[in-house]
Amino acid sequence: MNPSLIGGVLDPRGPVAANEYQILQNATLVMLALIVPIIVLTLVFAWWFRAGNERATRKPDWDYSGPLEVVNWMVPLMIILFLGGMGRVASHALDPAKPLPSDAPPLDIQVVSLDWKWLFIYPDAGVAAVNHLVVPAGRPLRLRLTSGTVMNSFFVPQLGSQIYTMAGMTTTLHLQADRPGVFPGRSFQFSGDGFSDMRFNVDAVTASDYDAWLARTRAAAVGLDAAGYAALARPGTSAPRDYRLAEPHLFRTILAASTAPAPAPASHPTH
């Protein structure tokens, strides 16, 4: 199999992506129910009304058929209404802010898009990571996303639901990885020179491996405080790295900095 075809929206590994894939399949089948008969009838008409078929009747003055017009308009209209209804129901069922049904509590993760890297903060665990998202498989994730710079877009195709990040506000996204694995994610909103390298991996691991990663990160990683974040926020790409969270309210600080009023323009004396 072509490696470029592995790990996309056609290979769902979570409940959200699986439901989106089902919607795509249903919509394709419904549209094929109209397209395939049209293709077949086009070939049949071309064959029947060929020059050598003396049984084909030519009616040069024929211009209207009520029953045919009803079929021509009603069948596409019914398909459009069906697809529209299916899309409306599915869009409400897959609302990104809607929690996923699970007996396990969701894992809270704060996500910040930067130029040109992704910062993941685990507020309850006291750790953070850049371009590296480690999650326990089978547990729902509750992501709160913002931007420390320009507007961006977060997407892990195998887990589902692309969502935007904007400075000064948060969006909420619920995802889940059904089983252990590595699922690539990236930015899907052009944001400058380093956009093409703004990639990350979601490492879904077992609960014991996740706890072990947290313990190693708390013990050995460099602390991330306000000064460290300021250095990290400078434009530039970054290799994956882990941090011990030294500033527990870092996400709130990033939001506050984005919503702070701009300084007033300097006044100029009149002459």
Order of alpha helices (4+ residues) and beta strands (2+ residues): alpha-alpha-beta-beta-beta-beta-beta-beta-beta-beta-beta-beta-alpha-beta-alpha-beta-alpha
